[in-house]
Amino acid sequence: MQKISPLYEDEHLLVLEKPSGLLSVPGRGPDKQDCLISRVQAQWPEALVVHRIDQDTSGLLVIARGPEAQRRMSRLFETRQVHKRYVAVVAGQAQQTQQGVVADAEGWRTIEGPILLDWERRPIHIIHPDGKPSRSRWRALQSSDTATLVELEPVTGRTHQLRVHLQSIGHPILGDALYAPAAVRALSPRLLLHAQSLNFAHPFTDAPLSFSQPTDWSAQAPYGQFKEIPKMSFDVFKQQALAEGFDEVLERTWAADTVLETHTHPFAVKVKVTAGQMWLTIGSQKRYLTPGDEFSLPADEPHAEQYGPEGATYWVARKN
């Protein structure tokens, strides 16, 4: 495991930069156990979670060292004494479409909309009257014919808040697998949302702390410099599956919005999603899967499948 180098460290706190693609805390399933807090606890066993950012979002995160530090930092977040700002690249010309929304002297505009978990399509969230009151502020930093670089400030802290709010005004974030249409998602190999700055008073000394990790993103294509992520080929997946004792390996594609009610297979399967979206339900657990995710099922395991608005393609290995 790669050693973690914090941006800030003292006896009470750690401040780190989480990369895009890494969970903040463990998720469901054996393939979701690698996460930032697990890596941090390997070096600092006393480390405890204070807040989190989405798996696909990168940026600054505060970790407490011990229960008292966690309690004090959590209180700062609850009372909105931690000031966070993000940067994102969104589709379209947000300044032009939002001209009717009043901006303050510094160019900040407000998005308000109650956010609710769409239970049947979780983890997707939606704007809904029954949702929790939510407020975000944003301002344009740079624009082009195709995109706008924006600075963001979440006044409240709902799950997926910035992503949902930006989608709600017609400007989803580039690379967003949950809230952007395929054409916008394809403009970036990752979600272009980054927790850029954190400011708060130290919970033990009251000393002002300020942290900033800027990006090189812009409103102009290609929008930033990104590391090439190695992709597994079908042949490599097939070789690995056959070496593990599977009998055959196939590629399957399902049409948009297909629903397969609870059923079983007389064979065990190992699956890797390569395109689109799907939900897998086993008992009371429902998992959302996007390209790169994997799952396995033993023979005769009851499960249900639901495919997203673009359908899904996956590689499946079968063991009879």
C-alpha positions as CSV (number, residue, x, y, z in Angstrom):
1,M,0.0,0.0,0.0
2,Q,1.3,3.4,-1.0
3,K,2.4,5.6,1.9
4,I,0.2,8.6,2.5
5,S,1.8,12.1,2.8
6,P,-0.6,14.5,4.5
7,L,-0.6,18.2,3.6
8,Y,-0.9,19.0,7.3
9,E,-0.3,16.9,10.4
10,D,-0.4,17.7,14.1
11,E,-1.4,15.7,17.3
12,H,-5.1,16.3,16.6
13,L,-5.6,16.5,12.8
14,L,-4.6,15.3,9.4
15,V,-5.4,17.1,6.2
16,L,-5.1,15.0,3.0
17,E,-5.9,15.2,-0.7
18,K,-8.2,12.3,-1.8
19,P,-7.7,11.2,-5.4
20,S,-10.7,10.7,-7.7
21,G,-11.9,7.1,-7.8
22,L,-11.1,6.3,-4.1
23,L,-13.9,5.9,-1.6
24,S,-13.7,8.0,1.6
25,V,-15.0,5.2,3.7
26,P,-15.7,1.5,3.0
27,G,-18.7,0.6,0.8
28,R,-20.8,-2.5,0.4
29,G,-19.1,-5.6,-1.1
30,P,-15.5,-6.9,-1.0
31,D,-14.5,-4.8,-3.9
32,K,-15.4,-1.6,-2.0
33,Q,-13.2,-2.0,1.1
34,D,-10.2,-0.1,-0.2
35,C,-10.8,3.5,0.9
36,L,-9.0,6.6,2.2
37,I,-9.7,6.0,5.9
38,S,-8.5,2.4,5.7
39,R,-5.2,3.6,4.2
40,V,-4.9,6.4,6.7
41,Q,-5.5,4.0,9.7
42,A,-2.8,1.8,8.4
43,Q,-0.4,4.6,9.3
44,W,-2.4,6.4,12.0
45,P,-4.5,3.8,13.8
46,E,-6.3,6.5,15.9
47,A,-7.6,8.2,12.7
48,L,-11.4,8.8,12.6
49,V,-13.7,10.1,9.9
50,V,-15.1,13.7,10.2
51,H,-16.6,14.2,6.8
52,R,-16.4,12.6,3.4
53,I,-16.4,13.5,-0.3
54,D,-17.9,11.4,-3.2
55,Q,-15.8,8.6,-4.6
56,D,-15.4,10.3,-8.0
57,T,-14.6,13.7,-6.4
58,S,-11.0,14.6,-5.6
59,G,-9.8,17.1,-3.0
60,L,-9.2,18.1,0.6
61,L,-10.4,16.1,3.5
62,V,-9.9,16.5,7.3
63,I,-9.2,13.4,9.4
64,A,-9.4,13.5,13.2
65,R,-6.8,11.8,15.4
66,G,-8.9,10.4,18.2
67,P,-12.5,10.7,19.5
68,E,-12.1,14.2,21.1
69,A,-10.7,15.7,17.9
70,Q,-13.5,14.0,15.9
71,R,-16.1,15.5,18.3
72,R,-14.7,19.0,18.1
73,M,-14.2,18.9,14.3
74,S,-17.7,17.5,13.8
75,R,-19.1,20.3,15.8
76,L,-17.3,22.9,13.5
77,F,-18.9,21.2,10.5
78,E,-22.3,21.1,12.1
79,T,-22.2,24.8,13.0
80,R,-20.9,25.7,9.5
81,Q,-17.6,27.0,10.8
82,V,-15.7,25.1,8.2
83,H,-15.6,26.9,4.9
84,K,-15.2,24.7,1.8
85,R,-14.9,25.6,-1.8
86,Y,-14.9,23.4,-4.9
87,V,-14.0,23.9,-8.5
88,A,-15.8,22.2,-11.4
89,V,-16.1,22.2,-15.2
90,V,-19.8,22.1,-16.3
91,A,-21.4,21.7,-19.7
92,G,-22.6,24.8,-21.5
93,Q,-22.5,28.5,-20.8
94,A,-23.8,28.8,-17.3
95,Q,-23.4,32.6,-17.0
96,Q,-25.6,33.2,-20.0
97,T,-28.4,30.8,-19.1
98,Q,-28.5,32.0,-15.5
99,Q,-28.5,35.8,-16.3
100,G,-32.0,36.0,-14.7
101,V,-30.6,34.9,-11.3
102,V,-29.3,37.8,-9.3
103,A,-25.5,37.7,-8.6
104,D,-23.9,39.5,-5.7
105,A,-21.0,42.0,-6.0
106,E,-18.5,39.1,-6.3
107,G,-20.5,37.3,-8.9
108,W,-21.9,34.6,-6.7
109,R,-25.3,33.1,-7.5
110,T,-27.4,30.8,-5.4
111,I,-29.1,27.4,-6.3
112,E,-31.8,26.2,-3.9
113,G,-33.6,23.0,-4.2
114,P,-34.6,20.2,-1.7
115,I,-32.6,17.0,-2.3
116,L,-34.1,13.6,-1.9
117,L,-32.6,10.1,-2.4
118,D,-34.4,8.3,-5.3
119,W,-34.8,5.1,-3.4
120,E,-35.4,2.9,-6.4
121,R,-32.4,4.3,-8.3
122,R,-30.1,4.8,-5.3
123,P,-27.5,6.3,-5.0
124,I,-29.1,8.8,-7.4
125,H,-30.5,11.9,-5.7
126,I,-33.2,14.3,-7.1
127,I,-34.7,17.7,-6.5
128,H,-38.0,16.9,-4.8
129,P,-40.4,18.8,-2.5
130,D,-40.0,16.1,0.2
131,G,-36.2,16.4,0.1
132,K,-34.0,18.1,2.7
133,P,-33.5,21.9,2.2
134,S,-30.3,22.5,0.3
135,R,-28.4,25.6,-0.9
136,S,-25.3,26.0,-3.1
137,R,-23.5,29.1,-4.3
138,W,-21.5,29.3,-7.5
139,R,-19.7,31.8,-9.8
140,A,-18.1,31.5,-13.2
141,L,-14.4,31.7,-13.4
142,Q,-13.9,31.1,-17.2
143,S,-16.2,30.1,-20.1
144,S,-16.0,28.8,-23.6
145,D,-18.5,27.8,-26.3
146,T,-18.8,24.3,-24.7
147,A,-18.1,24.6,-21.0
148,T,-17.8,26.8,-17.9
149,L,-15.2,26.6,-15.1
150,V,-17.0,27.4,-11.9
151,E,-16.2,27.9,-8.2
152,L,-18.7,26.4,-5.8
153,E,-19.6,26.7,-2.2
154,P,-22.0,24.2,-0.5
155,V,-23.9,26.1,2.1
156,T,-25.6,22.9,3.2
157,G,-23.9,19.5,3.0
158,R,-26.3,17.0,1.3
159,T,-25.1,13.9,-0.5
160,H,-24.3,14.7,-4.2
161,Q,-25.5,18.3,-3.5
162,L,-23.3,20.2,-6.0
163,R,-23.8,17.6,-8.7
164,V,-27.6,17.5,-8.3
165,H,-27.9,21.3,-8.1
166,L,-25.8,21.9,-11.2
167,Q,-27.8,19.3,-13.1
168,S,-31.0,21.0,-12.0
169,I,-30.0,24.3,-13.7
170,G,-29.1,22.5,-16.9
171,H,-25.3,22.4,-16.5
172,P,-24.1,18.9,-15.4
173,I,-20.5,18.4,-14.5
174,L,-18.2,16.9,-17.2
175,G,-17.5,13.2,-16.6
176,D,-20.4,12.7,-14.1
177,A,-21.5,9.1,-14.5
178,L,-24.6,9.7,-12.4
179,Y,-26.0,13.0,-13.5
180,A,-24.7,13.9,-16.9
181,P,-25.9,12.6,-20.3
182,A,-23.6,10.3,-22.2
183,A,-22.2,13.1,-24.4
184,V,-21.3,15.3,-21.4
185,R,-19.9,12.3,-19.5
186,A,-17.6,11.4,-22.4
187,L,-15.9,14.8,-22.4
188,S,-13.7,13.8,-19.4
189,P,-12.2,10.5,-18.2
190,R,-13.2,11.5,-14.6
191,L,-15.7,13.7,-12.7
192,L,-14.4,17.3,-12.9
193,L,-15.3,18.2,-9.4
194,H,-12.5,19.0,-6.9
195,A,-12.6,20.1,-3.2
196,Q,-10.1,23.0,-3.6
197,S,-10.0,24.8,-0.3
198,L,-10.7,24.4,3.4
199,N,-10.6,27.1,6.0
200,F,-11.4,26.7,9.7
201,A,-10.2,27.5,13.2
202,H,-8.1,24.8,14.9
203,P,-10.5,22.9,17.2
204,F,-8.0,22.9,20.1
205,T,-6.0,26.1,19.7
206,D,-8.4,28.4,17.6
207,A,-5.5,29.1,15.3
208,P,-6.7,29.9,11.8
209,L,-6.0,27.1,9.3
210,S,-6.2,27.5,5.5
211,F,-5.5,24.9,2.9
212,S,-5.7,25.1,-0.9
213,Q,-5.0,22.5,-3.6
214,P,-5.8,24.2,-7.0
215,T,-6.2,22.3,-10.3
216,D,-5.1,23.1,-13.9
217,W,-8.6,22.8,-15.2
218,S,-10.1,25.2,-17.7
219,A,-13.3,25.8,-19.7
220,Q,-11.3,24.9,-22.9
221,A,-11.0,21.4,-24.2
222,P,-9.4,19.1,-23.1
223,Y,-10.3,20.8,-19.8
224,G,-7.2,19.5,-17.9
225,Q,-4.3,17.1,-17.9
226,F,-5.3,13.6,-16.8
227,K,-3.3,10.5,-16.1
228,E,-4.0,7.7,-18.5
229,I,-5.9,5.0,-16.6
230,P,-4.9,1.5,-17.7
231,K,-7.9,-0.5,-18.9
232,M,-8.4,-4.2,-18.8
233,S,-9.0,-5.9,-22.1
234,F,-11.6,-8.6,-22.7
235,D,-8.8,-11.1,-23.4
236,V,-7.1,-10.4,-20.1
237,F,-10.4,-10.7,-18.2
238,K,-11.1,-14.0,-20.0
239,Q,-7.6,-15.4,-19.2
240,Q,-8.0,-14.5,-15.6
241,A,-11.4,-16.0,-15.3
242,L,-10.4,-19.3,-17.0
243,A,-7.4,-19.5,-14.7
244,E,-9.8,-19.2,-11.8
245,G,-11.8,-22.2,-13.0
246,F,-14.6,-20.5,-14.9
247,D,-15.8,-22.5,-18.0
248,E,-16.8,-19.7,-20.5
249,V,-16.6,-16.0,-20.8
250,L,-19.0,-13.9,-22.8
251,E,-19.9,-10.2,-23.5
252,R,-23.5,-9.3,-22.8
253,T,-25.5,-6.1,-23.6
254,W,-28.8,-5.2,-22.2
255,A,-31.2,-2.6,-23.6
256,A,-32.1,0.7,-21.8
257,D,-34.4,0.4,-18.7
258,T,-34.5,-3.4,-18.8
259,V,-35.8,-4.9,-15.5
260,L,-35.1,-8.5,-14.6
261,E,-37.2,-9.4,-11.5
262,T,-35.7,-11.8,-8.9
263,H,-34.3,-14.9,-10.5
264,T,-31.5,-17.4,-10.2
265,H,-28.8,-18.9,-12.4
266,P,-27.8,-22.6,-12.3
267,F,-24.1,-21.5,-12.6
268,A,-21.8,-19.1,-10.7
269,V,-20.8,-15.9,-12.4
270,K,-18.2,-13.2,-12.2
271,V,-19.1,-9.9,-13.9
272,K,-17.2,-6.8,-14.9
273,V,-19.3,-3.8,-16.1
274,T,-17.7,-2.1,-19.2
275,A,-20.4,0.4,-20.3
276,G,-23.6,2.0,-19.0
277,Q,-25.2,1.6,-15.6
278,M,-27.0,-1.2,-13.7
279,W,-28.4,-1.9,-10.3
280,L,-28.0,-5.3,-8.7
281,T,-30.3,-6.3,-5.8
282,I,-29.5,-9.3,-3.5
283,G,-31.9,-9.6,-0.6
284,S,-32.2,-6.2,1.0
285,Q,-29.0,-4.9,-0.5
286,K,-29.0,-2.9,-3.8
287,R,-25.7,-1.9,-5.5
288,Y,-25.2,0.7,-8.2
289,L,-22.6,-0.4,-10.8
290,T,-20.8,1.6,-13.4
291,P,-17.9,0.8,-15.8
292,G,-15.0,-0.8,-14.0
293,D,-17.2,-2.3,-11.2
294,E,-17.2,-6.0,-10.6
295,F,-19.4,-8.5,-8.8
296,S,-19.7,-12.3,-8.3
297,L,-22.7,-14.5,-7.6
298,P,-22.7,-18.2,-6.6
299,A,-25.0,-20.6,-8.4
300,D,-28.7,-20.4,-7.4
301,E,-28.3,-17.0,-5.7
302,P,-31.6,-15.1,-6.0
303,H,-31.0,-11.6,-7.4
304,A,-32.7,-8.9,-9.5
305,E,-31.2,-6.6,-12.2
306,Q,-32.2,-3.2,-13.5
307,Y,-30.4,-1.4,-16.3
308,G,-30.0,2.4,-16.7
309,P,-31.3,4.8,-19.4
310,E,-28.4,3.8,-21.7
311,G,-28.5,0.1,-20.9
312,A,-25.3,-1.7,-20.0
313,T,-22.6,-3.9,-21.3
314,Y,-20.6,-6.3,-19.2
315,W,-18.2,-9.3,-19.4
316,V,-19.5,-12.4,-17.7
317,A,-17.6,-15.5,-16.7
318,R,-19.7,-18.6,-16.0
319,K,-18.8,-21.7,-13.9
320,N,-21.1,-24.6,-14.3
